[in-house]
Amino acid sequence: MVVNKQGKARYLAVAAALIVLASLLPCPEGLTRAGMQSFGIILAAIVLWVTEAMNMAVTGIFMCTLLVFMNILPPNDMFKGFGGSVFFFMVGTMSITTAMASTTIPTRIAGLIMRWAKRSPRKLVVGFAVGTAMLSSIMSNIPTCALFASLGLAVLKANGNPKPGTSNLGKALMISIPAASVIGGYMTPAGGPTNIIAMNTLQTVGRPVTFLKWMIQGYPIGLLMTVIVALWVTFVHKPEAITDEAMRTAERMIHGEGPLTAREKKALAVIGAMFVAWIASSWVPVLNTTSVALMGTCLFMFPGIEVMTWDEYSQKGGWDATFMVGSVGALADATMATGAAKWLITATLGGAVNWSPVAVFLLISFLVCGIHILIPSGPAVAGLAVVPIVELAMLANINPAGAAILVSFWSAVTFVLPTDAVPMFTYKFKYYSFGDMVKTGVPASVVVAVLVALLIPAACSLLGC
């Protein structure tokens, strides 16, 4: 969302009003003044993040300093929440995005998918979706979406270059690619900031989840959801046939770049070593997941390896999102420290603690799915919802890991409206309309909400999370 100066002033005034009202209005029974103020600051931050009235990193830092100046958190506690393992894990994993985006590997993957699909447009869409999800499991969602969308545009150009809005293949690709990107972002902890927020919260309540356990449940469930959504999209928007020219484009994608360069081989070697270390961290405590991410970042720039330079990393690494994630961690800590998170669940969803576990997980799934539609910012949704939902899980005596990962899923995933930054990237090409996305997204969201509410908690229980 882009707003002019007058619009920015209005949204800044709204944010300020929320904080003032939280400081002056009577507190509901059981909620402390500090807890109410923490809610006011979080809501103010969400207003500014969603409207982009102020840079997201500046917004996050400013709101965190308010926690100190308003005596909600001591300085040391605020800095600990902001600059803890969540922030530095994000710093480390964004190097993978920077390294992969500068290689021909995504292009080669797309070419192999087209060769596999042959002349089946449905297989092409499903293949692109699965390829996007797999790459998004180790890269940030927006860059992954951008890479595969550009490859999809190349395919469409070779397939008759249809005018945007006239091609069902264009609709299917441009809707399924961002959907797959956000689903793929859930599949490993390295896939997105919402996962890191959930892992940090579970660590705080004494129920940590290892990288391996997250990955074991994440990949099969994420890939299943990706295939379901992609098939549904091709059912609603039946794509046209694949042409000879498009198939020749696929061969150029595979072979036109020549053999992998030494730089690309080194990038794959470093990423592979990071994954091996992350998996091994389940048994070797010294291989802390955040430390491994930071070590991998350094290796990318080591003399003799030099996959990227510090200048490339600092320019393309996505520091705005990283600082936003750090601030979300501090704001979430404030709701826990002040008791606000527990109060919110008791006051609004207290009756749910007596429901069956399946009913509670279904409630969580549909609730957070709906929140993300209203608040099109994944980290903001996670910062608002993870801590209260974990509190609900503990009060209801159900698995908090299943609840946190379920919240993380829907904090990352949305495919009802193209208002989140990921689907907005492909929406701008005009191959599909708001109505096209709603037509596919609403039924898909209902089905996926039910499935993940059943599968994620069950997988967590089986894995002993």
C-alpha positions as CSV (number, residue, x, y, z in Angstrom):
1,M,0.0,0.0,0.0
2,V,1.4,3.4,-1.0
3,V,0.1,6.5,0.7
4,N,0.7,10.2,0.2
5,K,2.0,12.6,2.8
6,Q,-1.5,13.4,4.1
7,G,-2.4,9.7,4.3
8,K,0.8,9.0,6.2
9,A,-0.1,11.8,8.7
10,R,-3.5,10.3,9.2
11,Y,-2.2,6.9,9.9
12,L,0.5,8.3,12.2
13,A,-2.3,10.1,14.1
14,V,-4.3,6.8,14.3
15,A,-1.3,5.0,15.7
16,A,-0.6,7.7,18.3
17,A,-4.3,7.7,19.3
18,L,-4.2,4.0,20.0
19,I,-1.2,4.4,22.3
20,V,-2.8,7.4,24.1
21,L,-6.1,5.6,24.5
22,A,-4.3,2.5,25.9
23,S,-2.7,4.8,28.5
24,L,-5.9,6.7,29.5
25,L,-8.9,4.5,29.2
26,P,-9.9,2.3,32.2
27,C,-8.3,-1.1,32.2
28,P,-10.6,-4.1,31.8
29,E,-10.7,-6.3,34.9
30,G,-7.6,-8.5,35.1
31,L,-5.5,-6.4,32.7
32,T,-2.7,-4.2,34.0
33,R,-2.0,-0.8,32.6
34,A,1.3,-2.0,31.2
35,G,-0.5,-4.9,29.5
36,M,-3.0,-2.5,28.0
37,Q,-0.3,-0.2,26.8
38,S,1.6,-3.2,25.2
39,F,-1.6,-3.9,23.2
40,G,-1.8,-0.3,22.2
41,I,1.8,-0.3,21.0
42,I,1.3,-3.5,19.0
43,L,-1.9,-2.3,17.3
44,A,-0.1,1.0,16.5
45,A,2.8,-0.9,15.0
46,I,0.4,-3.0,12.9
47,V,-1.3,0.1,11.6
48,L,2.0,1.6,10.4
49,W,3.3,-1.7,9.0
50,V,0.1,-2.4,7.0
51,T,-0.3,1.1,5.7
52,E,3.5,1.6,5.1
53,A,3.1,5.1,6.6
54,M,6.6,4.7,8.0
55,N,9.5,2.4,7.1
56,M,8.9,-1.0,8.7
57,A,12.2,-1.2,10.4
58,V,11.9,2.3,11.8
59,T,8.4,1.6,13.0
60,G,9.6,-1.5,14.8
61,I,12.6,0.1,16.5
62,F,10.5,3.2,17.5
63,M,7.7,1.0,19.0
64,C,10.3,-1.0,21.0
65,T,11.9,2.1,22.5
66,L,8.4,3.1,23.6
67,L,8.3,-0.1,25.6
68,V,11.2,1.3,27.6
69,F,10.1,4.9,27.8
70,M,6.6,4.0,28.9
71,N,8.1,1.7,31.6
72,I,6.5,-1.5,30.1
73,L,9.8,-3.4,29.9
74,P,13.2,-2.7,31.4
75,P,15.8,-1.8,28.8
76,N,17.7,-5.1,29.1
77,D,14.6,-7.1,28.6
78,M,13.6,-5.1,25.6
79,F,17.0,-5.5,24.0
80,K,17.1,-9.2,24.8
81,G,13.7,-9.7,23.0
82,F,14.8,-7.6,20.0
83,G,18.3,-8.8,19.4
84,G,17.9,-12.4,20.6
85,S,18.2,-15.6,18.5
86,V,15.2,-14.7,16.3
87,F,16.9,-11.6,15.0
88,F,20.3,-13.2,14.4
89,F,18.7,-16.3,12.8
90,M,17.0,-14.0,10.3
91,V,20.4,-12.3,9.7
92,G,21.9,-15.7,8.9
93,T,19.2,-17.2,6.8
94,M,18.8,-14.1,4.5
95,S,22.2,-14.9,3.2
96,I,20.8,-18.0,1.5
97,T,18.3,-15.8,-0.3
98,T,21.0,-13.4,-1.5
99,A,23.2,-16.3,-2.6
100,M,20.6,-18.3,-4.5
101,A,19.0,-15.2,-6.2
102,S,22.4,-14.5,-7.9
103,T,22.7,-18.0,-9.5
104,T,21.1,-19.7,-12.5
105,I,19.8,-22.6,-10.2
106,P,16.2,-21.4,-10.1
107,T,16.1,-21.1,-13.9
108,R,17.4,-24.6,-14.3
109,I,14.8,-25.9,-11.9
110,A,12.0,-24.3,-13.9
111,G,13.4,-25.8,-17.1
112,L,13.4,-29.3,-15.5
113,I,9.8,-28.8,-14.3
114,M,8.7,-27.9,-17.9
115,R,10.5,-31.0,-19.3
116,W,8.8,-33.1,-16.7
117,A,5.4,-31.6,-17.4
118,K,5.8,-32.1,-21.2
119,R,2.6,-30.7,-22.8
120,S,0.4,-31.0,-19.7
121,P,-0.5,-27.5,-18.5
122,R,-1.9,-28.9,-15.3
123,K,1.4,-30.7,-14.5
124,L,3.2,-27.5,-15.4
125,V,1.3,-25.5,-12.9
126,V,1.7,-28.1,-10.2
127,G,5.4,-28.5,-11.0
128,F,6.0,-24.7,-10.8
129,A,4.1,-24.7,-7.5
130,V,6.1,-27.5,-6.0
131,G,9.4,-26.0,-7.3
132,T,8.5,-22.7,-5.8
133,A,7.6,-24.3,-2.4
134,M,10.8,-26.3,-2.3
135,L,13.0,-23.3,-2.9
136,S,10.9,-21.1,-0.6
137,S,11.7,-23.6,2.2
138,I,15.2,-22.2,2.3
139,M,14.7,-18.7,0.8
140,S,12.5,-15.8,1.8
141,N,9.1,-15.9,0.3
142,I,9.1,-12.7,-1.7
143,P,12.4,-13.3,-3.5
144,T,11.3,-16.9,-4.3
145,C,8.0,-15.7,-5.6
146,A,9.8,-13.0,-7.7
147,L,12.2,-15.6,-9.2
148,F,9.5,-18.1,-10.2
149,A,7.1,-15.4,-11.4
150,S,9.7,-14.1,-13.8
151,L,10.3,-17.6,-15.0
152,G,6.5,-18.0,-15.4
153,L,6.4,-14.8,-17.4
154,A,9.1,-16.2,-19.7
155,V,7.0,-19.4,-20.2
156,L,3.9,-17.3,-21.0
157,K,5.7,-15.2,-23.5
158,A,6.9,-18.4,-25.3
159,N,3.4,-19.8,-25.1
160,G,1.9,-17.3,-27.4
161,N,2.5,-14.2,-25.2
162,P,-1.1,-13.8,-24.3
163,K,-2.5,-10.5,-23.1
164,P,-2.8,-10.3,-19.3
165,G,-6.3,-11.3,-18.2
166,T,-6.9,-13.5,-21.3
167,S,-4.9,-16.6,-20.4
168,N,-6.0,-19.2,-17.9
169,L,-2.5,-20.5,-17.8
170,G,-1.4,-17.1,-16.8
171,K,-4.0,-17.0,-14.1
172,A,-3.1,-20.4,-12.8
173,L,0.6,-19.7,-12.7
174,M,0.4,-16.2,-11.1
175,I,-2.0,-17.4,-8.4
176,S,-0.3,-20.7,-7.6
177,I,3.2,-19.3,-7.5
178,P,2.7,-16.9,-4.5
179,A,0.5,-19.5,-2.8
180,A,3.2,-22.1,-3.1
181,S,5.8,-19.5,-2.0
182,V,4.1,-18.8,1.3
183,I,3.3,-22.5,2.0
184,G,6.9,-23.4,1.3
185,G,8.0,-20.7,3.7
186,Y,6.4,-22.8,6.5
187,M,8.2,-26.0,5.7
188,T,11.5,-25.4,7.5
189,P,12.5,-22.9,10.2
190,A,14.7,-21.2,7.6
191,G,11.8,-20.5,5.3
192,G,10.4,-17.4,6.9
193,P,10.3,-15.1,9.9
194,T,7.0,-16.3,11.3
195,N,8.6,-19.7,12.0
196,I,11.4,-18.1,13.9
197,I,8.9,-16.2,16.0
198,A,7.0,-19.4,16.8
199,M,10.3,-21.3,17.7
200,N,11.4,-18.5,20.0
201,T,8.1,-18.5,21.8
202,L,8.2,-22.2,22.3
203,Q,11.8,-21.9,23.6
204,T,10.5,-19.3,26.1
205,V,7.8,-21.5,27.5
206,G,10.1,-24.5,27.7
207,R,8.8,-26.5,24.8
208,P,11.5,-26.1,22.1
209,V,11.2,-27.7,18.7
210,T,14.3,-28.8,16.8
211,F,15.1,-27.9,13.2
212,L,14.8,-31.5,12.2
213,K,11.4,-32.1,13.9
214,W,10.0,-28.9,12.3
215,M,11.3,-30.0,8.9
216,I,10.0,-33.6,9.2
217,Q,6.4,-32.4,9.7
218,G,6.8,-29.3,7.5
219,Y,7.9,-30.8,4.2
220,P,5.2,-33.5,3.7
221,I,2.3,-31.3,5.0
222,G,3.5,-28.3,3.1
223,L,4.0,-30.2,-0.2
224,L,0.6,-31.8,0.2
225,M,-1.1,-28.4,0.7
226,T,0.9,-27.0,-2.3
227,V,-0.3,-29.8,-4.6
228,I,-3.9,-29.4,-3.4
229,V,-4.0,-25.7,-3.9
230,A,-2.3,-25.9,-7.3
231,L,-4.7,-28.6,-8.5
232,W,-7.7,-26.6,-7.3
233,V,-6.4,-23.5,-9.2
234,T,-6.1,-25.5,-12.4
235,F,-9.7,-26.9,-11.8
236,V,-11.1,-23.4,-11.5
237,H,-9.0,-21.8,-14.2
238,K,-8.4,-24.6,-16.8
239,P,-5.1,-23.7,-18.4
240,E,-4.5,-23.7,-22.2
241,A,-2.1,-26.2,-23.9
242,I,1.7,-25.8,-24.0
243,T,3.2,-24.9,-27.4
244,D,6.4,-26.1,-29.1
245,E,8.1,-22.8,-28.5
246,A,7.4,-23.1,-24.8
247,M,9.1,-26.5,-24.8
248,R,12.1,-25.1,-26.6
249,T,12.3,-22.4,-24.0
250,A,12.4,-25.2,-21.3
251,E,15.4,-26.7,-23.0
252,R,17.2,-23.3,-23.1
253,M,16.5,-22.9,-19.4
254,I,18.2,-26.2,-18.7
255,H,21.1,-26.0,-21.1
256,G,21.4,-22.4,-22.1
257,E,23.4,-21.4,-19.0
258,G,26.0,-24.1,-19.6
259,P,27.4,-26.2,-16.7
260,L,27.2,-24.9,-13.1
261,T,29.9,-22.4,-12.4
262,A,32.4,-22.8,-9.6
263,R,30.6,-20.0,-7.7
264,E,27.3,-21.8,-8.0
265,K,28.8,-25.1,-6.9
266,K,30.3,-23.4,-3.8
267,A,26.9,-21.8,-3.0
268,L,25.2,-25.2,-3.1
269,A,28.0,-26.7,-1.0
270,V,27.6,-24.0,1.7
271,I,23.8,-24.3,1.8
272,G,24.1,-28.1,2.0
273,A,26.6,-27.9,4.9
274,M,24.2,-25.5,6.7
275,F,21.3,-27.9,6.3
276,V,23.4,-30.9,7.5
277,A,24.5,-28.9,10.6
278,W,20.9,-27.8,11.3
279,I,19.7,-31.4,11.2
280,A,22.7,-32.5,13.3
281,S,21.8,-29.8,15.9
282,S,19.0,-32.2,17.1
283,W,21.8,-34.3,18.6
284,V,24.8,-32.0,18.8
285,P,23.9,-29.1,21.1
286,V,27.0,-27.1,20.1
287,L,25.5,-26.8,16.6
288,N,23.1,-24.1,17.7
289,T,20.8,-23.3,14.7
290,T,21.3,-19.5,14.9
291,S,25.1,-19.9,15.2
292,V,25.1,-22.3,12.2
293,A,23.1,-19.7,10.1
294,L,25.7,-17.0,11.0
295,M,28.6,-19.3,10.3
296,G,27.1,-20.1,6.9
297,T,26.7,-16.4,6.2
298,C,30.4,-15.9,6.9
299,L,31.4,-18.9,4.7
300,F,29.6,-17.4,1.7
301,M,32.0,-14.5,2.0
302,F,35.2,-16.4,3.0
303,P,38.4,-15.8,0.9
304,G,38.5,-18.6,-1.6
305,I,34.7,-19.2,-1.5
306,E,33.4,-15.7,-2.1
307,V,29.9,-16.6,-3.3
308,M,28.9,-13.0,-2.5
309,T,30.5,-9.9,-1.1
310,W,29.5,-8.0,2.1
311,D,28.3,-5.1,-0.1
312,E,26.0,-7.5,-2.1
313,Y,24.7,-9.0,1.2
314,S,24.1,-5.6,2.8
315,Q,22.3,-4.3,-0.2
316,K,20.1,-7.3,-1.0
317,G,19.7,-9.0,2.3
318,G,16.3,-7.5,3.3
319,W,17.3,-5.6,6.4
320,D,13.9,-4.0,6.8
321,A,12.2,-7.3,7.3
322,T,15.0,-8.4,9.7
323,F,14.6,-5.4,12.0
324,M,10.8,-5.8,11.8
325,V,11.2,-9.4,13.0
326,G,13.4,-8.3,15.9
327,S,10.9,-5.7,17.0
328,V,8.0,-8.3,16.8
329,G,10.0,-10.4,19.2
330,A,10.4,-7.6,21.7
331,L,6.7,-6.6,21.4
332,A,5.6,-10.3,21.9
333,D,7.8,-10.5,25.0
334,A,6.1,-7.5,26.4
335,T,2.7,-9.2,26.1
336,M,4.0,-12.2,28.0
337,A,5.9,-10.2,30.7
338,T,2.8,-8.0,31.5
339,G,0.4,-10.9,31.5
340,A,-1.5,-9.3,28.5
341,A,-1.3,-12.4,26.3
342,K,-2.9,-14.6,29.0
343,W,-5.5,-12.0,29.8
344,L,-6.5,-11.8,26.1
345,I,-7.1,-15.5,25.8
346,T,-9.0,-15.7,29.1
347,A,-11.2,-12.8,28.2
348,T,-12.0,-13.7,24.6
349,L,-11.4,-17.4,24.2
350,G,-11.6,-18.7,27.7
351,G,-14.5,-21.0,27.0
352,A,-12.4,-22.8,24.4
353,V,-10.2,-24.3,27.1
354,N,-12.9,-26.8,27.8
355,W,-13.3,-27.8,24.1
356,S,-11.9,-31.0,22.6
357,P,-8.3,-30.7,21.2
358,V,-9.6,-31.0,17.6
359,A,-12.1,-28.2,18.1
360,V,-9.4,-25.9,19.7
361,F,-7.0,-26.5,16.8
362,L,-9.8,-25.9,14.2
363,L,-10.6,-22.6,16.1
364,I,-6.9,-21.6,15.9
365,S,-6.6,-22.5,12.3
366,F,-9.7,-20.5,11.1
367,L,-9.0,-17.6,13.5
368,V,-5.4,-16.9,12.4
369,C,-6.4,-17.5,8.7
370,G,-9.0,-14.8,9.1
371,I,-6.6,-12.4,11.0
372,H,-4.1,-12.6,8.2
373,I,-6.8,-11.7,5.6
374,L,-7.5,-8.5,7.7
375,I,-3.8,-7.8,8.6
376,P,-1.7,-8.5,5.4
377,S,1.6,-8.8,7.2
378,G,2.9,-12.2,8.2
379,P,5.3,-11.1,11.0
380,A,2.8,-8.8,12.4
381,V,0.2,-11.5,12.6
382,A,2.7,-13.9,14.2
383,G,3.7,-11.2,16.7
384,L,0.0,-10.6,17.6
385,A,-1.2,-14.2,17.7
386,V,1.7,-16.7,18.6
387,V,2.0,-15.8,22.3
388,P,-1.8,-15.7,23.1
389,I,-2.4,-18.9,21.2
390,V,0.4,-20.7,23.0
391,E,-1.1,-19.5,26.2
392,L,-4.5,-20.9,25.1
393,A,-2.9,-24.2,24.3
394,M,-1.3,-24.5,27.7
395,L,-4.5,-23.5,29.5
396,A,-6.4,-26.1,27.4
397,N,-3.8,-28.7,28.1
398,I,-3.1,-29.3,24.4
399,N,0.2,-29.4,22.5
400,P,1.7,-25.9,22.5
401,A,4.1,-26.8,19.7
402,G,1.2,-27.9,17.4
403,A,-0.6,-24.6,18.2
404,A,2.5,-22.4,17.6
405,I,3.4,-24.1,14.3
406,L,-0.3,-23.9,13.2
407,V,-0.2,-20.1,13.9
408,S,3.1,-19.8,12.1
409,F,1.6,-21.6,9.1
410,W,-1.3,-19.1,8.8
411,S,0.8,-16.1,9.7
412,A,2.8,-16.9,6.5
413,V,0.0,-18.2,4.3
414,T,-2.8,-16.3,2.7
415,F,-4.3,-16.7,-0.7
416,V,-7.7,-15.1,-0.4
417,L,-6.8,-11.5,-1.4
418,P,-3.7,-10.2,-3.1
419,T,-3.1,-7.7,-0.3
420,D,-0.2,-9.4,1.3
421,A,3.2,-8.5,-0.1
422,V,3.8,-12.0,-1.7
423,P,0.6,-12.3,-3.8
424,M,0.8,-8.6,-4.5
425,F,4.0,-9.2,-6.5
426,T,2.2,-11.3,-9.1
427,Y,-1.1,-9.4,-9.0
428,K,0.7,-6.4,-10.5
429,F,1.2,-8.3,-13.8
430,K,-2.7,-8.2,-14.2
431,Y,-3.0,-11.9,-15.2
432,Y,-5.7,-12.3,-12.6
433,S,-8.2,-10.1,-10.8
434,F,-9.2,-9.8,-7.2
435,G,-12.3,-11.8,-8.1
436,D,-10.2,-14.6,-9.6
437,M,-8.2,-14.9,-6.5
438,V,-11.2,-14.9,-4.2
439,K,-12.9,-17.5,-6.4
440,T,-10.0,-19.9,-5.9
441,G,-8.7,-18.7,-2.5
442,V,-11.9,-19.0,-0.3
443,P,-12.6,-22.7,-0.9
444,A,-8.9,-23.5,-0.9
445,S,-8.4,-21.7,2.5
446,V,-11.4,-23.6,4.0
447,V,-10.0,-27.0,3.0
448,V,-6.5,-26.2,3.9
449,A,-7.6,-24.7,7.3
450,V,-9.3,-28.0,8.2
451,L,-6.4,-30.2,7.0
452,V,-3.6,-28.4,8.7
453,A,-5.6,-28.2,11.9
454,L,-5.7,-32.0,11.9
455,L,-2.3,-32.8,10.4
456,I,0.1,-30.3,12.1
457,P,-0.9,-31.2,15.7
458,A,-0.9,-34.9,14.9
459,A,2.5,-34.7,13.3
460,C,3.9,-32.8,16.3
461,S,2.5,-35.4,18.7
462,L,4.0,-38.2,16.7
463,L,7.4,-36.5,16.7
464,G,7.3,-35.7,20.4
465,C,7.3,-32.0,19.9
